[in-house]
């Protein structure tokens, strides 16, 4: 698959040949759903446990005499009805982690990249280097390039520092290095923007 490469000034900068085994895979909703569900499931923070009666450090001495006190009978101060007592039926410690086959995860990423290419929502830029790393200047360039309502920009090993600073104030643009490319973020944004370096890194990631 051949795609046109542009500069940040919206001028042509040649063509790039994309690997059909990565950018021309027929998307499957069930695979994409499995990968996105796995990602979101693993993003959940562990649940903290509440202290129950056995976890509370309080005296085990009997609260009062069994009869004649005019109140209910109690064994100790750890009961949930007392201030400082243990929690009744509180949350238990849980770790929300699940596993997914590496081949399915890799296939899901290929399908996410292919879906953007198939829908015409894939842009390839020569580089992200900005002469003037200002948000206002970047907004003008984004308007000419047609980033859409939201865009995910992926660079090579590291994102260009000037571009990242300029894009940090633009809510509709998110930036990632190639190593951080994932199915959820790609599908979440309307447009996917890759640099030449990002394409090389992604293709090497699957071929390696």
C-alpha positions as CSV (number, residue, x, y, z in Angstrom):
1,X,0.0,0.0,0.0
2,X,1.4,3.3,-1.1
3,X,0.6,6.5,1.0
4,X,1.5,10.1,0.4
5,X,3.8,11.7,2.9
6,X,3.3,15.3,4.0
7,X,5.2,17.9,6.0
8,X,3.7,19.9,8.8
9,X,3.3,22.7,6.4
10,X,0.9,20.5,4.3
11,X,3.2,20.1,1.4
12,X,4.0,16.8,-0.3
13,X,7.2,15.0,0.7
14,X,7.1,11.9,-1.4
15,X,5.5,8.5,-0.9
16,X,5.9,5.6,1.5
17,X,5.2,2.0,1.0
18,X,3.2,0.5,3.9
19,X,3.4,-3.2,4.7
20,X,0.1,-4.9,3.6
21,X,0.5,-7.5,6.4
22,X,0.2,-4.7,8.9
23,X,-1.8,-1.9,7.3
24,X,-4.1,-3.9,5.0
25,X,-5.6,-6.5,7.4
26,X,-9.3,-6.9,7.3
27,X,-10.6,-5.7,10.7
28,X,-12.7,-8.0,12.9
29,X,-15.0,-6.5,15.5
30,X,-14.6,-9.5,17.8
31,X,-10.8,-9.3,17.9
32,X,-10.8,-5.5,18.5
33,X,-13.4,-5.9,21.2
34,X,-11.3,-8.6,23.0
35,X,-8.1,-6.4,22.9
36,X,-9.9,-3.2,24.0
37,X,-11.7,-5.1,26.9
38,X,-8.3,-6.6,28.0
39,X,-6.7,-3.1,28.0
40,X,-9.4,-1.4,30.0
41,X,-9.6,-4.3,32.4
42,X,-5.9,-4.1,33.2
43,X,-6.1,-0.3,33.7
44,X,-8.3,-0.8,36.8
45,X,-6.5,0.0,40.0
46,X,-6.4,-2.8,42.7
47,X,-9.3,-2.6,45.2
48,X,-8.3,-1.9,48.7
49,X,-9.7,-4.1,51.5
50,X,-11.5,-2.7,54.5
51,X,-10.5,-3.8,58.0
52,X,-12.9,-6.3,59.4
53,X,-13.4,-7.4,63.0
54,X,-10.3,-9.7,62.9
55,X,-8.1,-6.9,61.5
56,X,-8.9,-4.2,64.1
57,X,-6.5,-3.9,67.0
58,X,-8.8,-3.3,70.0
59,X,-9.1,-4.8,73.4
60,X,-10.7,-8.2,73.7
61,X,-12.0,-7.4,77.1
62,X,-15.8,-7.9,77.5
63,X,-17.6,-4.6,77.1
64,X,-19.7,-4.9,80.2
65,X,-21.5,-7.4,82.4
66,X,-23.8,-9.9,80.7
67,X,-27.0,-8.8,82.5
68,X,-28.3,-5.8,84.4
69,X,-26.7,-3.1,82.4
70,X,-29.8,-2.0,80.6
71,X,-28.2,-2.3,77.2
72,X,-27.6,-5.0,74.6
73,X,-25.0,-7.7,75.3
74,X,-21.6,-7.2,73.7
75,X,-18.5,-9.3,73.7
76,X,-15.8,-6.8,72.7
77,X,-15.2,-3.4,71.1
78,X,-14.4,-4.8,67.7
79,X,-18.0,-5.0,66.7
80,X,-19.1,-2.9,63.7
81,X,-21.6,-0.9,65.7
82,X,-18.8,0.8,67.8
83,X,-16.6,3.7,66.6
84,X,-13.3,2.2,65.6
85,X,-14.7,-1.3,65.2
86,X,-14.3,-3.5,62.1
87,X,-16.3,-3.0,58.9
88,X,-19.1,-5.4,58.4
89,X,-19.1,-7.0,54.9
90,X,-16.5,-4.6,53.6
91,X,-14.7,-4.7,50.3
92,X,-12.1,-7.4,49.8
93,X,-8.7,-6.9,48.2
94,X,-8.8,-7.6,44.5
95,X,-6.4,-7.3,41.6
96,X,-8.0,-6.7,38.2
97,X,-5.6,-8.3,35.9
98,X,-6.2,-10.6,32.9
99,X,-4.1,-12.2,30.2
100,X,-4.5,-12.3,26.5
101,X,-2.6,-14.3,23.9
102,X,0.3,-12.3,22.4
103,X,-0.8,-13.2,18.9
104,X,-4.3,-11.9,19.5
105,X,-2.9,-8.6,20.9
106,X,-0.6,-8.2,17.9
107,X,-3.5,-9.0,15.5
108,X,-5.7,-6.5,17.2
109,X,-3.1,-3.7,16.8
110,X,-2.7,-4.6,13.1
111,X,-6.4,-4.4,12.6
112,X,-6.6,-1.1,14.4
113,X,-4.0,0.4,12.1
114,X,-5.6,-1.2,9.1
115,X,-9.0,0.2,10.0
116,X,-7.7,3.7,9.9
117,X,-6.0,3.2,6.6
118,X,-9.1,1.6,5.2
119,X,-11.3,4.5,6.3
120,X,-8.9,7.1,4.9
121,X,-8.1,8.4,8.4
122,X,-4.4,7.6,8.3
123,X,-1.9,10.5,7.7
124,X,1.8,10.1,7.4
125,X,4.1,13.0,8.2
126,X,7.8,13.3,7.3
127,X,8.7,14.6,10.7
128,X,7.3,16.4,13.7
129,X,10.0,19.0,14.0
130,X,8.7,22.5,14.6
131,X,10.6,25.7,13.9
132,X,8.3,27.6,16.2
133,X,7.1,25.4,19.0
134,X,4.0,27.4,19.8
135,X,0.5,26.1,20.3
136,X,-1.0,28.8,18.0
137,X,1.3,28.0,15.2
138,X,0.6,24.2,15.5
139,X,-3.2,24.8,15.5
140,X,-2.9,26.5,12.1
141,X,-0.8,23.6,10.7
142,X,-3.3,21.0,12.1
143,X,-6.2,22.8,10.4
144,X,-4.4,22.6,7.0
145,X,-3.5,19.0,7.4
146,X,-7.1,18.0,8.4
147,X,-6.5,16.2,11.7
148,X,-10.3,15.9,12.3
149,X,-12.1,16.3,15.6
150,X,-9.5,14.2,17.5
151,X,-6.1,12.9,16.4
152,X,-3.5,10.5,17.8
153,X,0.0,11.4,16.7
154,X,2.6,8.6,17.0
155,X,6.4,9.3,16.5
156,X,9.5,7.1,16.6
157,X,11.5,6.2,19.7
158,X,10.7,9.5,21.3
159,X,8.3,12.3,20.4
160,X,9.8,15.6,19.2
161,X,10.1,17.8,22.3
162,X,8.9,21.0,20.5
163,X,5.9,19.3,19.0
164,X,5.0,17.7,22.3
165,X,5.1,21.0,24.2
166,X,3.0,22.8,21.5
167,X,0.5,20.0,21.4
168,X,0.1,19.7,25.2
169,X,-2.4,22.6,25.2
170,X,-4.5,21.1,22.4
171,X,-7.2,18.9,23.9
172,X,-8.0,17.2,20.6
173,X,-4.5,16.0,20.0
174,X,-2.7,13.3,21.9
175,X,0.9,12.2,21.3
176,X,2.7,8.9,21.9
177,X,6.0,7.3,21.0
178,X,5.8,4.2,18.8
179,X,6.3,1.8,21.7
180,X,3.1,3.2,23.3
181,X,0.9,2.5,20.2
182,X,-2.2,0.5,21.4
183,X,-5.6,-0.5,20.0
184,X,-7.8,1.5,22.5
185,X,-6.1,4.9,21.8
186,X,-6.0,4.3,18.0
187,X,-9.7,3.5,17.8
188,X,-10.7,6.3,20.3
189,X,-9.3,9.0,18.0
190,X,-10.8,10.0,14.6
191,X,-7.5,10.4,12.8
192,X,-4.2,8.5,13.2
193,X,-1.1,10.4,12.4
194,X,2.2,8.5,11.9
195,X,5.7,9.8,11.1
196,X,8.1,8.0,8.9
197,X,10.0,6.9,12.0
198,X,6.8,5.6,13.6
199,X,6.0,3.5,10.5
200,X,9.5,2.0,10.6
201,X,9.3,1.2,14.3
202,X,5.8,-0.4,14.0
203,X,6.9,-2.5,11.1
204,X,10.0,-3.6,12.9
205,X,7.9,-4.4,16.0
206,X,5.9,-7.0,14.1
207,X,8.7,-8.3,11.9
208,X,11.0,-8.6,14.9
